[in-house]
Amino acid sequence: MKIVLFYHSLISDWNHGNAHFLRGIYASLLKMGHDVKVYEPRNGWSLNSLIKDYGTKAIEDFESFFPHLRSSFYDPKDHNLKEMLDGADIVIVHEWNEPALVKAIGDFKLIHDYVLLFHDTHHRAISAKEEMKRYDLSHYDGVLAFGNTLRKEYLHEGWHQNVWTWHEAADTDTYHPMVRDEILGDVVWIGNWGDNERTEELHEYIIEPVKALGLRAKFYGVRYPKHALRSLERAGIEYGGWLPTCKVAETFSKYKATIHVPRRFYREHLHGIPTIRPFEAMATKIPLLSAPWEDTEGLFTAGKDFLMAHSGEEMTQMLDKVVHNEAFARNMADHAYSTICSRHTCMHRATELLIIYKQIINYNQVRQEA
């Protein structure tokens, strides 16, 4: 089949963690033998920001590490959908696209029939409802939501009647165990500071425990304001800036533990959505601890796949145990890795996507015959 994917960016994951999963889906569909085409806007915000901070070398590194993944650029103000969608069987439009493009692709479906899905991997359905109402999904076959609570929100708001839960997962070709032959520190955290959506939590669940235990720690990510950098410095935590995807597995292998700190919207409103980081950490076999979130869909087993702390004090105790009890930490990491391999890889999600495609085709045939 020919599958066309519209992403904000395939090349850049600068403040665009969704790129990790989208790359994995692209690669998995290629392995299945499908013809996959990816489009991203020319001069997209994430890619421009990446080039501004790190130059074109970042693009060269992406192309070197992902030689099988290629993106085609289009002009958001002047694009040829007839050419872009020619022969498409499945079209997926990620939510980080302009509403005008989302509508245009939906309208074009009236001329050239294909299975059309909107893919939502964000909390705007809760945090920015008016913004989400700008998306015209009237000609879409359905929505792929990265958690059941998000799926229910779409149904409740009446944005679409066909919504499937399609969780993110680990791209195990990129995120995999590596030999742990050089330990550089105790704790590593990879994530963007962002818009104060978890500032208090980062202090409570990472910065203060690391400081209290006197651990060696390092943070990676972008959009760190000056006050955040000062906080890291006071706690003795090193800051490493943006970390290319191709170096994440290697980096994880050099530390004893990592910590997941969900953004507030997920913790308080979108239960059951851990976002991409826990999947990736478990896939590399680094022991994982987490600030609170409700695993309402049973994705993992707390206490076996990872440890969940419900306070900064509890995190300090758990972190001390993981860092200093290697056997315990290894057993937990091994269990988590088995969970990922059995249920949560991008190949699993690509298979789920094709099942959804067949359901839509069958439904459309029945409706036409009725």
C-alpha positions in Angstrom: 0.0 0.0 0.0 1.0 3.6 -0.4 0.9 5.5 2.9 1.3 9.2 3.1 2.2 10.9 6.4 2.0 14.7 7.1 4.3 15.6 9.9 5.4 18.9 11.4 8.9 17.5 11.0 10.5 14.1 10.5 14.0 15.6 10.5 13.9 17.7 13.7 13.0 16.7 17.2 13.9 20.0 18.7 11.0 20.5 21.2 9.2 18.0 19.0 9.3 14.7 20.8 6.5 13.3 18.6 9.1 12.9 15.9 10.6 9.9 17.8 7.4 7.8 17.4 6.6 9.1 14.0 10.0 8.0 12.7 9.5 4.6 14.2 6.1 4.2 12.5 7.6 5.3 9.2 10.5 2.7 9.6 8.1 -0.1 10.7 5.8 0.5 7.7 8.8 0.4 5.4 9.9 -3.0 6.9 6.4 -4.3 6.2 7.0 -3.5 2.5 4.8 -0.5 2.1 5.5 2.6 0.0 5.7 5.4 2.5 5.9 9.1 1.7 6.5 11.8 4.4 5.8 15.5 3.9 6.8 18.4 6.2 6.5 22.1 5.7 9.4 24.1 4.4 10.8 26.4 7.1 8.9 24.5 9.9 9.4 26.0 13.4 11.2 22.9 15.0 13.6 22.5 12.1 14.4 26.2 11.9 15.0 26.2 15.6 17.3 23.2 15.4 19.3 24.8 12.6 19.5 28.1 14.4 21.0 26.5 17.5 23.1 23.7 16.0 23.5 24.4 12.3 23.1 22.1 9.4 25.4 19.5 11.0 22.3 18.3 12.9 20.6 17.6 9.6 23.6 15.7 8.3 23.7 13.6 11.5 20.0 12.8 11.1 20.6 11.7 7.5 23.6 9.6 8.5 21.7 7.8 11.3 18.4 7.4 9.5 19.5 6.9 5.8 16.2 5.0 5.2 14.0 7.9 6.3 13.4 10.8 3.9 11.2 13.8 4.1 9.7 15.8 1.2 9.3 19.5 1.8 6.2 21.5 0.7 5.3 25.1 0.7 2.4 25.6 3.1 1.0 28.4 0.9 1.5 26.7 -2.4 1.2 22.9 -2.5 -0.1 20.4 -5.0 -2.3 17.9 -3.2 -3.1 16.1 -6.4 0.6 15.3 -6.8 1.2 14.7 -3.1 -1.7 12.3 -2.6 -1.6 10.5 -5.9 -2.2 6.8 -5.4 -2.5 7.0 -1.6 -4.3 4.3 0.3 -3.8 5.7 3.8 -3.2 9.3 4.7 -2.3 10.3 8.3 -2.2 14.0 9.3 -0.5 14.7 12.6 -2.1 17.3 14.9 1.0 19.6 14.7 -0.1 20.8 11.2 -1.9 24.0 10.2 -5.7 23.8 10.3 -5.8 25.0 6.6 -3.8 22.0 5.5 -5.9 19.6 7.7 -9.1 20.9 6.0 -7.6 20.9 2.5 -6.5 17.2 2.8 -10.0 16.4 4.1 -11.7 18.2 1.2 -9.5 16.5 -1.3 -10.7 13.1 -0.1 -14.0 13.9 -1.9 -12.2 13.8 -5.2 -9.5 11.2 -4.5 -10.7 8.5 -2.1 -8.3 7.2 0.6 -8.5 6.3 4.3 -7.8 9.5 6.1 -6.9 9.7 9.8 -6.0 12.6 12.1 -3.3 11.7 14.7 -3.4 13.5 18.0 -0.4 13.3 20.4 -0.9 16.4 22.6 -3.0 17.7 25.5 -4.6 20.6 23.6 -7.9 18.8 23.6 -7.9 19.6 27.3 -5.7 22.7 27.5 -6.7 24.5 24.3 -10.2 23.4 23.2 -10.9 26.6 21.1 -7.7 26.0 19.2 -8.7 22.4 18.5 -12.1 23.5 17.2 -10.2 25.1 14.3 -9.5 21.6 12.8 -12.2 20.5 10.3 -12.3 16.7 10.5 -15.7 16.4 8.7 -14.2 14.3 5.8 -11.8 12.3 8.0 -12.5 8.6 8.5 -11.4 8.9 12.1 -8.9 10.0 14.7 -5.9 8.2 16.2 -5.6 9.4 19.9 -2.6 8.4 21.9 -4.6 7.5 25.0 -8.1 6.4 25.9 -8.8 9.5 27.9 -8.0 11.6 24.8 -10.2 9.3 22.8 -13.1 9.9 25.2 -12.6 13.7 25.0 -13.0 13.6 21.2 -16.2 11.7 21.5 -17.5 13.9 24.3 -16.8 17.1 22.4 -18.3 15.6 19.2 -15.2 16.3 17.2 -15.4 12.9 15.5 -17.5 9.7 16.1 -14.7 7.3 15.1 -11.8 7.5 17.4 -9.2 4.8 18.1 -6.7 4.6 20.9 -3.2 4.4 19.4 -0.5 4.7 22.0 3.0 5.8 21.3 5.7 3.2 21.6 9.5 2.6 21.4 11.4 2.6 18.1 13.5 -0.3 19.1 15.9 0.1 16.2 16.9 3.5 17.7 16.2 2.9 21.4 17.8 -0.4 22.5 20.2 -1.7 25.2 23.8 -0.9 24.8 26.9 -2.3 26.7 27.2 -0.4 30.0 31.0 -0.3 30.1 31.4 3.4 31.2 29.3 4.9 33.9 29.5 8.7 33.9 26.9 9.5 36.6 24.0 8.4 38.6 20.9 10.1 37.1 20.2 11.4 33.6 17.1 13.3 32.5 16.2 14.0 28.9 13.4 16.4 28.4 12.5 20.0 27.6 11.8 22.5 30.5 9.0 24.0 28.4 6.3 26.4 29.6 6.3 25.8 33.3 4.0 22.8 32.9 6.1 20.8 35.4 8.5 23.2 37.0 7.5 22.4 40.6 7.5 18.7 39.8 11.0 18.8 38.3 12.3 20.4 41.5 10.4 18.0 43.8 11.1 14.7 42.0 14.5 15.2 40.5 16.5 18.3 41.5 15.9 18.1 45.2 16.4 14.3 45.5 19.6 14.5 43.5 20.8 17.3 45.7 19.8 15.6 48.9 21.6 12.4 47.9 24.7 14.1 46.5 24.3 12.2 43.2 26.0 13.0 39.9 23.3 14.0 37.4 22.9 15.6 34.0 20.0 17.2 32.2 19.5 17.3 28.4 16.9 19.3 26.5 15.9 22.7 25.1 14.0 25.8 26.2 15.6 26.0 29.6 15.1 29.5 31.0 17.8 31.2 33.1 16.1 30.3 36.4 16.1 26.6 35.4 19.8 26.7 34.6 20.5 28.4 38.0 18.5 25.7 39.8 20.5 23.0 38.1 23.8 24.7 38.9 22.8 25.1 42.6 22.0 21.4 42.8 25.3 20.5 41.1 23.5 19.1 38.0 25.2 19.4 34.7 23.3 20.8 31.7 24.0 19.2 28.3 21.6 21.1 25.9 19.8 19.3 23.0 20.7 15.6 22.7 20.3 14.1 19.2 18.1 11.0 19.1 20.9 8.9 17.8 22.8 9.4 21.0 20.0 8.7 23.5 20.6 5.0 23.9 24.3 5.5 24.3 23.7 8.2 26.9 21.3 6.1 28.9 23.9 3.3 29.0 26.3 5.6 30.9 23.9 6.4 33.8 22.4 4.3 36.6 18.8 5.6 36.4 16.5 8.1 34.7 13.3 9.7 35.9 10.0 10.4 34.2 8.2 13.6 35.2 4.8 13.9 33.4 3.5 17.3 32.4 0.6 18.5 34.6 -2.1 18.2 32.0 -1.4 14.5 31.6 -1.2 13.8 35.3 -4.4 15.7 36.2 -6.6 15.2 33.1 -5.3 12.7 30.5 -4.8 9.7 32.7 -3.2 6.6 31.1 -0.9 8.6 28.8 2.7 8.4 29.8 4.1 10.1 26.6 7.0 8.8 24.8 9.9 8.9 27.3 9.1 5.9 29.5 8.8 3.7 26.4 12.2 4.8 25.2 13.9 4.5 28.6 12.5 0.9 29.2 13.6 -0.1 25.7 17.2 0.8 26.5 17.2 -1.1 29.9 17.9 1.9 32.0 16.2 1.7 35.4 13.2 4.0 35.4 11.6 5.9 38.3 8.5 8.2 37.9 6.6 11.0 39.4 2.9 10.2 39.8 0.7 9.3 36.9 -2.3 7.0 36.6 -1.7 4.0 34.4 -5.4 3.5 33.8 -4.8 1.3 30.7 -2.4 -1.1 32.3 0.5 -0.3 30.0 3.1 -1.2 32.6 3.4 -2.8 36.0 4.5 -0.3 38.7 7.0 -1.9 41.0 8.2 -4.4 38.3 8.7 -2.2 35.2 9.4 1.0 37.0 9.1 2.6 40.4 6.5 5.3 41.0 7.0 7.9 43.8 4.2 9.9 45.2 6.3 12.5 46.9 9.7 14.0 46.8 10.7 12.2 50.0 9.6 8.8 48.5 11.5 9.6 45.3 14.6 10.2 47.3 14.3 6.9 49.0 13.6 5.0 45.8 16.4 6.7 43.9 18.8 5.8 46.7 17.8 2.2 46.4 18.1 2.0 42.6 21.4 3.8 42.4 23.0 1.6 45.1 21.3 -1.8 44.6 22.5 -2.9 41.2 20.8 -6.3 41.3 17.4 -4.8 42.1 17.8 -2.1 39.4 18.9 -4.7 36.7 16.0 -7.0 37.5 13.5 -4.1 37.1 15.1 -2.9 33.9 15.0 -6.4 32.4 11.3 -6.8 33.3 10.6 -3.4 31.7 12.5 -4.4 28.5 10.4 -7.6 28.2 7.2 -5.5 28.5 8.3 -3.2 25.7 9.4 -6.0 23.4 6.1 -7.9 23.9 3.6 -5.0 23.7 5.0 -1.6 23.0 7.2 -1.3 19.9 6.5 0.8 16.8 6.1 -2.5 14.9 3.2 -3.3 17.3 1.6 0.1 16.5 2.1 -0.3 12.8 0.3 -3.6 12.9 -2.5 -1.9 14.9 -2.7 0.8 12.3 -3.3 -1.7 9.5 -6.0 -3.4 11.6 -7.7 0.0 11.9 -7.4 0.5 8.2 -9.1 -2.8 7.5 -11.9 -1.9 9.9 -12.5 1.3 8.1 -12.5 -0.3 4.7 -15.0 -3.0 5.9 -17.2 -0.3 7.5 -17.2 1.8 4.3 -18.1 -1.3 2.2 -21.0 -2.2 4.4 -22.3 1.4 4.4 -22.1 1.6 0.6 -24.0 -1.7 0.3 -26.7 -0.7 2.7 
